[in-house]
């Protein structure tokens, strides 16, 4: 096998793997967005309860819900960045194939 053929096959294999990775990340992002919507509603409900009840327990529940919301938001941000980085890498691989 000549060097150019080897390079083309290598790049094509990496493109397929990258495409699969992007699909998996997009599916995880879809699931995370669904969870984020639920957790956001829960955090808002607990915030209202904490304001109305004015008890330490209600305040603690609100604080925990808010922390959970922040964690899921950070995870969502990570997924968005990972998808973008993988898409850039895919574009670079496609450029290698074109040259």
MODELLER restraints for C-alpha pairs under 7 A, 6 or more apart:
rsr = mdl.restraints
at = mdl.atoms
rsr.add(forms.Gaussian(group=physical.xy_distance, feature=features.Distance(at['CA:8:A'], at['CA:97:A']), mean=6.56, stdev=0.5))
rsr.add(forms.Gaussian(group=physical.xy_distance, feature=features.Distance(at['CA:11:A'], at['CA:93:A']), mean=6.34, stdev=0.5))
rsr.add(forms.Gaussian(group=physical.xy_distance, feature=features.Distance(at['CA:15:A'], at['CA:90:A']), mean=6.20, stdev=0.5))
rsr.add(forms.Gaussian(group=physical.xy_distance, feature=features.Distance(at['CA:15:A'], at['CA:93:A']), mean=6.80, stdev=0.5))
rsr.add(forms.Gaussian(group=physical.xy_distance, feature=features.Distance(at['CA:18:A'], at['CA:86:A']), mean=6.74, stdev=0.5))
rsr.add(forms.Gaussian(group=physical.xy_distance, feature=features.Distance(at['CA:18:A'], at['CA:90:A']), mean=6.60, stdev=0.5))
rsr.add(forms.Gaussian(group=physical.xy_distance, feature=features.Distance(at['CA:22:A'], at['CA:83:A']), mean=5.89, stdev=0.5))
rsr.add(forms.Gaussian(group=physical.xy_distance, feature=features.Distance(at['CA:22:A'], at['CA:86:A']), mean=6.58, stdev=0.5))
rsr.add(forms.Gaussian(group=physical.xy_distance, feature=features.Distance(at['CA:25:A'], at['CA:79:A']), mean=6.45, stdev=0.5))
rsr.add(forms.Gaussian(group=physical.xy_distance, feature=features.Distance(at['CA:25:A'], at['CA:83:A']), mean=6.41, stdev=0.5))
rsr.add(forms.Gaussian(group=physical.xy_distance, feature=features.Distance(at['CA:29:A'], at['CA:76:A']), mean=6.46, stdev=0.5))
rsr.add(forms.Gaussian(group=physical.xy_distance, feature=features.Distance(at['CA:29:A'], at['CA:79:A']), mean=6.18, stdev=0.5))
rsr.add(forms.Gaussian(group=physical.xy_distance, feature=features.Distance(at['CA:32:A'], at['CA:76:A']), mean=6.39, stdev=0.5))
rsr.add(forms.Gaussian(group=physical.xy_distance, feature=features.Distance(at['CA:36:A'], at['CA:72:A']), mean=6.34, stdev=0.5))
rsr.add(forms.Gaussian(group=physical.xy_distance, feature=features.Distance(at['CA:39:A'], at['CA:69:A']), mean=6.04, stdev=0.5))
rsr.add(forms.Gaussian(group=physical.xy_distance, feature=features.Distance(at['CA:40:A'], at['CA:69:A']), mean=6.33, stdev=0.5))
rsr.add(forms.Gaussian(group=physical.xy_distance, feature=features.Distance(at['CA:43:A'], at['CA:62:A']), mean=6.38, stdev=0.5))
rsr.add(forms.Gaussian(group=physical.xy_distance, feature=features.Distance(at['CA:43:A'], at['CA:65:A']), mean=5.04, stdev=0.5))
rsr.add(forms.Gaussian(group=physical.xy_distance, feature=features.Distance(at['CA:43:A'], at['CA:66:A']), mean=5.81, stdev=0.5))
rsr.add(forms.Gaussian(group=physical.xy_distance, feature=features.Distance(at['CA:46:A'], at['CA:61:A']), mean=6.60, stdev=0.5))
rsr.add(forms.Gaussian(group=physical.xy_distance, feature=features.Distance(at['CA:46:A'], at['CA:62:A']), mean=4.91, stdev=0.5))
rsr.add(forms.Gaussian(group=physical.xy_distance, feature=features.Distance(at['CA:47:A'], at['CA:62:A']), mean=5.31, stdev=0.5))
rsr.add(forms.Gaussian(group=physical.xy_distance, feature=features.Distance(at['CA:49:A'], at['CA:58:A']), mean=6.50, stdev=0.5))
rsr.add(forms.Gaussian(group=physical.xy_distance, feature=features.Distance(at['CA:50:A'], at['CA:58:A']), mean=4.64, stdev=0.5))
rsr.add(forms.Gaussian(group=physical.xy_distance, feature=features.Distance(at['CA:50:A'], at['CA:59:A']), mean=5.01, stdev=0.5))
rsr.add(forms.Gaussian(group=physical.xy_distance, feature=features.Distance(at['CA:50:A'], at['CA:62:A']), mean=6.40, stdev=0.5))
